Amino acid sequence: MRLFFNRLTNLGVASWVCWLLALGSVALAFPGPERSGAFMARPVMQGVTAVLAAALLFCGLRALGRRRPDSALLHAGCACVLAGWLWGQHAVRTATPERPVNGSMAMVDGEVSDTLWSGPYLTNYVGRVSFTLKLERFIVEYYDQNGADRDAGRMPPVREYRSRVTVTEPDKAPYVANVRVNQPLRVQGYHIYQMSWGQTSDRMGRPMVYTVLQFIRDPGLPLVYAGFALLFLGTLLFTVRVFRVKPPELKGVAP
């Protein structure tokens, strides 16, 4: 039994586990996010993932006791990534309208909301967050119009669009922040992303611009990031160990 666990904790097994997890992630990308997510959300797959995470953590502790820090970090990193994903799935299963996991808001300038919606047209009620957002202004910035765009009568390409919002949390002073593409705003565990925007008209037929903000709450994300950091450190130690050059031994050389 001890020999079996020693083999599980060696560096070769850790490397193969990393490769298998990477190949599994690539394979799950082909069916698409919805089908892959539904497949991994099955209780059987989550149970298998939990067992694998526990086994990896145990092997990492064994490797640490054998003074193999590179193998320990690789095993622990994989375990953290899987555990973070399981934590996020648990949040999805236990989500309530009072504590939703994800949803979206479609807002126009001056609108205040704390309600999340889903669906193609954001008509399905999801729940409410414990803070409010007021859209102060939605801003679209364009590149300078060149001669070709001017002659063709078209608008120049969009350089940036962002939502300037006022966040009001309970027992806190309101503050203003910008939500940009790839620069989400974090409020009470939610990442607020600039999802999209469009044009509509009010009841008087006047044109209006609206923005769509997406809210995502994933409590397991910090654990996933920690797992990636451990994997990086383990790979670095493994590289140093493999490519470390030992001085050649001198034999038969007279003093």
KABEL-V887917 format. One line per field, one symbol per residue. phi: phi as a letter, one per 20 degrees, with the letter a starting at -180 (. if undefined). A space follows every 50 residues. Layout:
phi: ???
//
This chain:
phi: .fffffffeffffffffffffffffffffffoffffffffffgfffffff fffffffffffffffemdfffffffffffffffffffffffffefcgebf ebrccdcdgnedbcddcbngdldefdrceebdddffaeddddfffeffff femdffffeacbdecdecdfmcffbdbdddfmcfddclneeddeeabacb befenefcdccddddcdcfefgffffffffffffffffffffefeeffee cmeff
//
